[in-house]
Amino acid sequence: MARAGLISNLREQVPYLLISSQNGLNRAERPCRYIADFVYIQDGKEIVEDSKGMRTDTYIVKRKLMLMVHGISVLET
């Protein structure tokens, strides 16, 4: 698609912060990130795409957090 000129600014393995690091009572919690397989521009819009063989529970939660935190709906292919 990039070679055909249908998309531009193709990037792979793009991280998005979902939950920042936190310090709890007994331990520090690491940040939670979603790593997008592909991010690109198509028709003037940024598309975040994930190529899934199987939807895990963790992926589903992170997909929902992407929408809540960043307002991004992940395109699944």
QUISULFEN-V988968 format. One record per run of one state. SS is the DSSP state (~ for helix, > for strand, _ for the rest). FROM is the first residue (numbers start at 1). TO is the last residue. If there is no record, write none. Layout:
SS,FROM,TO ; SS,FROM,TO
This chain:
_,1,7 ; >,8,19 ; _,20,21 ; >,22,23 ; _,24,27 ; >,28,29 ; _,30,31 ; >,32,42 ; _,43,44 ; >,45,50 ; _,51,56 ; ~,57,70 ; _,71,74 ; >,75,76 ; _,77,77
